[in-house]
Amino acid sequence: MDLLDCLQHRRLGETFPLPADAPFTFAAARESGVSRRQLRDLVEHGLLRRPLRGVYVAAALRDDVALRAACLALVVPPDCVVVDRHAGWLLGAEMVLAPGEHLDLRPLSLFRPSGHGRLRNGLADSGERNLTRGDVTEVHGLAVTTPIRTAWDLGRVRWTDEAITGLDAMLRTGAFTREELLAGVERFRGMRWVRTLRAVAPHADGRSESPGESVLRLRCIDNGVLTMRPQVEVWDRGRFVARLDLGDEDLAGGFEYDGDEWHTSPEQRAHDRDRRTATADAGWLVEPFVAADVFGPRRTCDRRIVELVQRARVRRGLSRWI
């Protein structure tokens, strides 16, 4: 392979020994004479992407369910069921992976039905799980947990942040209703982390558009602010001004989560400033947050959430207590 030719022309040309229209594994690349370093260079220059650990695909290919299934088919044994976040990913939940997970590349979430033993290799986080026939469906030939079973499993984790992002992402697919989600919670009574599912499921909302937005809404709830709704529109004398990640129309207050992907370039920051100036001119109080404000032990969002709501209530002539 002429790596220099690929980089100069910004495409995988005729000299590339692997298919440019289908995913391939690291093992296949090595057998074709492509080294780990060459693969890394192609990823860094945007010609390849690595959607799963040990799997590569041409960056120009459109990401869809069929391509995701083809990637998984290369590394999933035939007797395993795809579960948890990789199940959500396969089922089309766009925001089911945690922030940066496409870079960290967690081990695949695969399970065998009870009694078949644990899968042991370096690619998978495997085990056994009690799955009924109704819990499993097929997507492009792969066994995967159904959308609602995937949601229940994503909600049964140790940390509430992870639970809310998974539940919101699965609800957003439209494959089941919030009522159906809540109706099945007690099926898992006595199982590990079911308390997290019980606590978080009533607050799940498919209108959230990113994991950061989901966790920010959870921070509001944890601080007693229960009236913030996702994707609230701001209007000024009949003119649309902005759509806020979270907002309370009665208080004319809201919050925004500025993720790195959409809010870091100079153009994006200028757009955010103009938008927030127009929102303030329309009479709204809006507080923006970044990842460091929302995640980690030094987060500041809890205090700032309460402070904004207090200011909004005072402005409305309401008591300061929320």
C-alpha positions in Angstrom: 0.0 0.0 0.0 1.3 3.5 -0.9 0.2 5.3 2.3 1.7 8.6 1.0 -0.5 8.4 -2.1 -3.6 7.8 0.0 -2.8 10.8 2.3 -2.0 13.1 -0.7 -5.2 12.3 -2.5 -7.3 12.1 0.7 -8.9 8.9 -0.4 -8.3 5.1 -0.3 -7.1 4.5 -3.8 -6.4 1.5 -6.0 -3.2 0.7 -4.0 -5.2 0.1 -0.8 -5.3 -3.7 -0.4 -8.5 -3.8 1.7 -12.1 -3.1 0.7 -13.1 0.6 0.7 -16.8 -0.3 0.7 -17.0 -2.7 3.7 -15.5 -3.0 7.2 -12.5 -5.1 7.9 -10.6 -6.3 11.0 -7.1 -5.5 12.2 -6.2 -9.2 11.6 -7.3 -8.8 7.9 -5.3 -5.6 7.6 -2.2 -7.3 9.0 -2.6 -10.2 6.6 -2.8 -7.7 3.7 0.4 -6.1 4.7 -1.1 -3.0 6.4 0.7 -2.3 9.7 -0.9 -1.0 12.9 1.0 2.3 12.5 -0.4 2.7 9.0 -3.9 2.1 10.2 -3.4 4.6 13.0 -2.1 7.2 10.4 -5.1 6.6 8.2 -7.5 7.1 11.1 -5.7 10.2 12.3 -5.9 11.7 8.8 -9.7 11.0 8.5 -9.5 8.3 5.8 -10.5 5.4 8.1 -12.6 5.3 11.3 -12.7 2.7 14.0 -16.3 2.1 15.1 -15.5 -0.9 17.2 -12.4 -2.3 18.9 -10.5 -4.2 16.2 -12.7 -3.1 13.3 -12.0 -0.4 10.7 -14.1 1.1 7.9 -13.6 3.8 5.3 -14.6 7.2 6.7 -16.5 8.0 3.5 -19.0 5.3 4.0 -22.4 6.4 5.4 -23.0 5.3 8.9 -26.3 3.4 9.1 -27.7 0.3 10.7 -26.6 -2.0 7.9 -23.0 -0.8 8.2 -23.0 -1.1 12.0 -24.3 -4.7 11.6 -21.6 -5.5 9.1 -19.0 -4.2 11.6 -20.4 -6.3 14.5 -20.7 -9.4 12.3 -16.9 -9.5 11.9 -16.4 -9.9 15.7 -19.6 -11.3 17.2 -19.6 -15.2 17.6 -22.8 -16.8 16.2 -24.1 -18.0 19.6 -23.8 -14.5 21.3 -26.4 -11.8 21.7 -25.4 -8.1 21.4 -26.6 -6.2 24.5 -26.4 -2.9 26.3 -24.8 0.1 24.6 -23.7 -1.8 21.5 -27.2 -3.1 21.2 -28.5 0.4 21.3 -25.9 1.5 18.7 -27.0 -1.4 16.4 -30.7 -0.5 16.9 -30.0 3.1 15.7 -29.9 5.0 19.0 -27.6 7.8 17.8 -26.6 9.1 21.3 -26.4 5.8 23.2 -22.6 5.8 23.4 -21.1 7.9 26.2 -19.2 11.1 25.3 -15.9 10.1 23.6 -16.7 6.4 23.6 -16.1 6.2 19.9 -12.5 7.0 20.8 -12.2 5.0 23.9 -13.7 1.9 22.3 -15.1 -0.1 25.1 -15.1 -3.8 24.8 -18.1 -5.2 23.0 -21.2 -5.9 25.1 -22.0 -9.5 24.3 -23.8 -12.2 26.3 -24.6 -15.8 25.9 -27.9 -17.2 27.1 -27.8 -18.7 30.6 -25.9 -22.0 30.7 -23.7 -21.4 27.7 -20.8 -19.9 29.5 -18.8 -16.7 29.3 -17.1 -15.5 26.1 -13.4 -15.0 26.8 -11.4 -12.8 24.5 -9.9 -9.3 24.5 -12.6 -7.7 22.4 -15.7 -8.4 24.5 -17.1 -7.7 28.0 -19.1 -10.9 28.2 -21.1 -13.1 30.5 -24.4 -14.9 30.8 -27.8 -13.2 31.1 -31.4 -14.5 31.5 -33.0 -13.6 28.2 -36.4 -14.8 27.2 -37.3 -15.4 23.5 -39.2 -12.1 23.5 -36.1 -10.3 24.7 -34.1 -11.0 21.5 -34.6 -9.9 17.9 -32.6 -10.1 14.8 -31.0 -7.2 12.9 -29.2 -8.1 9.6 -28.6 -11.6 10.8 -27.3 -10.6 14.3 -29.1 -11.6 17.6 -29.6 -8.4 19.6 -31.8 -7.5 22.6 -35.0 -5.8 21.6 -35.2 -2.0 22.0 -37.1 -2.1 25.3 -35.1 -4.9 26.8 -32.0 -2.9 25.8 -33.4 0.1 27.6 -34.2 -1.8 30.8 -30.6 -3.2 30.8 -29.1 0.2 30.2 -31.0 1.6 33.1 -29.7 -1.2 35.4 -26.2 0.2 36.0 -24.4 1.6 39.0 -24.3 5.2 38.0 -27.4 7.3 37.3 -25.6 9.5 34.8 -25.0 6.4 32.6 -28.6 5.2 33.2 -30.3 8.4 32.1 -28.2 8.7 28.9 -29.0 5.2 27.9 -32.7 5.4 28.6 -33.1 8.8 26.9 -31.3 7.5 23.8 -33.5 4.4 23.5 -36.7 6.3 24.1 -35.6 8.6 21.3 -35.7 5.7 18.8 -39.5 5.7 19.2 -39.6 1.9 19.4 -41.5 1.9 22.6 -43.4 4.3 24.8 -42.4 5.7 28.2 -45.4 3.9 29.7 -44.1 0.6 28.3 -40.7 1.3 29.8 -42.1 2.0 33.2 -44.5 -1.0 33.1 -41.6 -3.4 32.8 -39.4 -2.1 35.6 -40.6 -4.5 38.3 -39.8 -7.5 36.2 -36.2 -7.0 37.4 -37.0 -6.8 41.1 -34.1 -8.2 43.1 -31.6 -8.0 40.2 -28.4 -6.0 40.3 -28.8 -2.2 40.1 -32.6 -2.3 39.7 -32.8 0.6 42.2 -31.1 2.8 39.6 -33.6 1.8 37.0 -36.5 2.5 39.4 -35.0 5.9 40.3 -34.2 7.1 36.8 -36.8 5.5 34.5 -39.6 8.0 35.6 -37.4 10.9 34.4 -36.4 9.4 31.0 -37.2 11.7 28.1 -36.5 10.9 24.4 -36.4 14.6 23.5 -32.8 14.9 24.8 -30.4 15.2 21.9 -27.1 14.3 23.6 -25.8 12.5 26.7 -24.7 15.9 28.1 -28.2 17.3 27.9 -29.6 14.2 29.6 -27.2 14.4 32.5 -27.7 18.2 32.8 -31.5 17.5 33.1 -30.7 14.9 35.8 -28.7 17.5 37.7 -31.7 19.8 37.6 -33.9 17.0 39.0 -31.4 16.2 41.7 -31.4 19.8 42.8 -35.2 20.0 43.0 -35.7 21.8 39.7 -38.4 19.6 38.2 -39.9 22.0 35.6 -37.1 22.1 33.0 -38.3 20.5 29.7 -36.0 19.5 26.8 -36.0 21.5 23.5 -38.0 24.5 24.6 -38.5 27.2 21.9 -38.0 30.9 22.7 -40.1 33.4 20.7 -40.1 37.2 20.8 -43.2 39.0 19.4 -44.0 36.1 17.0 -40.3 35.7 15.9 -38.5 32.5 16.6 -35.3 33.2 18.5 -33.8 29.9 19.7 -34.4 26.4 20.9 -32.9 25.7 24.3 -31.6 22.3 25.5 -33.7 22.8 28.7 -36.2 25.5 29.5 -39.1 26.6 31.8 -41.4 28.9 29.9 -43.2 30.1 33.1 -39.9 31.3 34.6 -38.4 32.3 31.2 -35.2 30.5 32.3 -33.2 27.7 30.8 -29.9 25.8 30.5 -27.7 24.8 27.6 -25.1 22.1 27.3 -22.2 23.1 25.0 -20.6 19.8 23.8 -17.2 19.9 22.1 -18.6 18.6 18.8 -20.9 21.6 18.1 -19.7 24.5 20.2 -15.9 24.8 19.9 -15.0 26.4 16.6 -14.8 30.2 16.3 -17.9 30.2 14.1 -19.9 28.0 16.5 -19.0 30.2 19.4 -19.9 33.4 17.6 -23.3 31.8 16.7 -23.8 30.8 20.3 -23.1 34.4 21.5 -25.5 35.9 19.0 -28.2 33.4 19.9 -27.8 34.0 23.6 -27.9 37.8 23.2 -31.1 37.4 21.3 -32.5 35.1 23.9 -31.6 37.6 26.7 -33.3 40.4 24.7 -36.4 38.3 24.6 -36.4 38.3 28.4 -34.9 34.9 29.2 -32.2 34.0 31.6 -30.0 31.2 30.2 -27.0 29.6 31.7 -24.6 27.6 29.4 -22.5 24.7 30.7 -19.6 22.6 29.3 -18.5 19.1 30.3 -16.3 20.2 33.2 -19.3 22.0 34.7 -21.5 19.0 34.6 -19.2 16.0 35.1 -16.6 15.2 37.8 -16.0 16.1 41.4 -15.4 19.8 40.7 -18.6 20.4 38.8 -20.3 23.8 39.3 -23.6 23.1 37.7 -25.5 22.3 40.9 -24.9 25.7 42.4 -25.5 27.6 39.1 -28.7 25.7 38.4 -30.2 26.8 41.7 -28.9 30.4 41.4 -30.5 30.9 38.0 -33.9 29.5 39.1 -33.8 31.7 42.2 -33.1 34.8 40.1 -35.9 33.9 37.7 -38.3 33.4 40.5 -37.5 36.7 42.1 -37.9 38.4 38.8 -41.4 36.9 38.5 -42.2 38.1 42.1 -42.2 34.5 43.5 -40.6 33.3 46.7 -36.9 32.4 46.5 -37.5 28.8 47.7 -37.7 26.2 45.0 
